[in-house]
Amino acid sequence: MNINSISQNDIKYKKVVLISVVFCYNEYTIVSTQSSLESGEPNMKWLNHLKTINHHKKLVMQHCFRVGLYRQGILHDMSKYSPVELLPGFRYFQGNRSPNDAERKAKGYSSAWLHHKGRNKHHLEYWIDYSPEGDHPLVGNRMPVKYVVEMFCDRMAASKTYRKELYTDRDPFDYYINSKNSYLLHPDTKALLEELLTMLKDQGETATFAYIRKHVLKR
């Protein structure tokens, strides 16, 4: 790993994230303590949410490192530690699915997700824009290969995080198939993501990581 690839701005951002975590902990502790006193039950959703996102981030980092994406592995999902994403995560923590789903059900939208998708290039939604052609419909633009690979790593990690001991290598593929009709994906991005998810399902992660490292990232 080239340590020089981690810029001073990245280091400053990590410091801001640490301050944000402390701030959000203090803010949410006041609310959760009051709730616990009223209900008589301890409210540990904030801690469980932190454990979940830390575990997920660790898995993505491990996956990214295995294909040589060191900087992306380290900086993956850092915006989740900002107040606008962390506080809703504390409030709507579920344990078996994203708190964004619960926030949408409660409010009609997820403020955490709206913030997150605009700051993380491994999400396909980051690349959705109006087409310059015709009636200017919304379209999915082609994602750089390195971000498609990070998206693949992210989907693997999410399946492992929520499926736990029930996880199999076909879970990320099944999740994608169940949701793909709602995605706006560029054909090239779609083809690569489906290729990797299918290879993971059929050949396992060791073979898929080797293929990514030796062939996909060299395109």
C-alpha positions, -999 to 999 in steps of 0.1 A, spaced: 0 0 0 12 35 -9 7 55 23 12 87 3 -22 80 -14 -39 89 18 -40 127 16 -40 153 44 -76 160 35 -84 123 42 -67 126 76 -86 158 85 -118 141 74 -111 112 98 -107 137 126 -140 154 118 -156 120 118 -143 111 152 -156 144 166 -190 137 149 -192 103 166 -185 118 200 -211 146 193 -237 121 181 -231 98 211 -236 127 235 -267 139 217 -283 105 214 -274 95 249 -296 123 263 -325 110 242 -320 73 248 -314 79 286 -348 97 288 -365 69 268 -349 43 290 -361 60 322 -396 63 308 -398 27 297 -377 10 323 -357 -7 296 -321 1 285 -318 16 250 -287 2 233 -297 9 197 -269 34 194 -243 9 204 -257 -18 182 -258 5 152 -222 15 158 -212 -22 160 -231 -30 128 -215 -2 107 -181 -9 121 -184 -46 113 -196 -38 78 -169 -13 72 -143 -38 84 -156 -64 59 -156 -40 30 -120 -30 39 -109 -66 39 -126 -73 6 -111 -42 -10 -76 -50 3 -78 -84 -13 -82 -68 -47 -57 -40 -41 -81 -11 -35 -65 1 -3 -75 37 -3 -112 29 -11 -111 2 16 -99 26 43 -122 55 33 -153 34 25 -186 48 40 -169 74 62 -199 96 58 -219 72 79 -201 87 110 -214 122 102 -243 135 124 -268 136 95 -263 98 90 -253 86 124 -283 100 144 -310 85 122 -290 52 123 -292 53 161 -329 61 161 -340 36 134 -316 7 140 -332 -26 131 -304 -52 133 -316 -73 103 -318 -46 77 -307 -10 70 -321 17 93 -327 37 62 -357 14 55 -372 21 88 -366 59 85 -384 58 50 -414 40 65 -416 65 94 -410 97 73 -416 88 37 -379 93 29 -345 87 44 -325 118 52 -295 96 60 -297 79 26 -301 111 7 -269 124 23 -251 91 19 -257 84 -18 -245 118 -29 -211 114 -12 -202 78 -19 -192 69 -55 -196 31 -50 -234 36 -50 -251 34 -84 -274 62 -73 -245 86 -72 -242 83 -110 -278 90 -118 -284 122 -137 -305 137 -165 -297 125 -200 -284 152 -223 -305 137 -251 -342 136 -260 -366 145 -232 -337 143 -207 -349 113 -187 -330 102 -156 -303 76 -166 -275 57 -149 -241 68 -161 -212 45 -166 -194 39 -133 -156 37 -132 -145 1 -128 -129 6 -94 -162 19 -80 -181 -11 -95 -157 -33 -77 -162 -14 -44 -200 -18 -49 -195 -55 -54 -174 -56 -21 -201 -35 -4 -229 -59 -14 -210 -89 -2 -203 -73 31 -239 -62 36 -251 -97 29 -226 -111 54 -235 -85 80 -273 -90 79 -274 -128 70 -247 -136 96 -242 -174 99 -268 -180 72 -247 -162 46 -238 -181 14 -220 -168 -17 -253 -167 -37 -269 -142 -13 -256 -110 -29 -267 -124 -63 -302 -132 -50 -305 -97 -35 -295 -81 -67 -320 -102 -88 -349 -93 -65 -341 -56 -68 -326 -51 -102 -358 -40 -120 -358 -8 -98 -321 1 -106 -310 27 -131 -277 12 -143 -256 19 -173 -254 -12 -195 -217 -16 -190 -220 -12 -152 -249 -37 -151 -229 -62 -171 -198 -60 -149 -218 -62 -116 -238 -92 -128 -206 -109 -140 -190 -105 -106 -221 -115 -86 -226 -146 -109 -189 -156 -105 -192 -152 -67 -223 -175 -67 -208 -201 -89 -170 -201 -80 -168 -184 -46 -150 -153 -33 -114 -165 -36 -117 -171 -73 -137 -139 -78 -112 -117 -60 -84 -132 -80 -103 -125 -112 -109 -89 -102 -73 -83 -92 -58 -99 -123 -83 -90 -150 -111 -65 -141 -89 -38 -125 -64 -40 -154 -90 -31 -180 
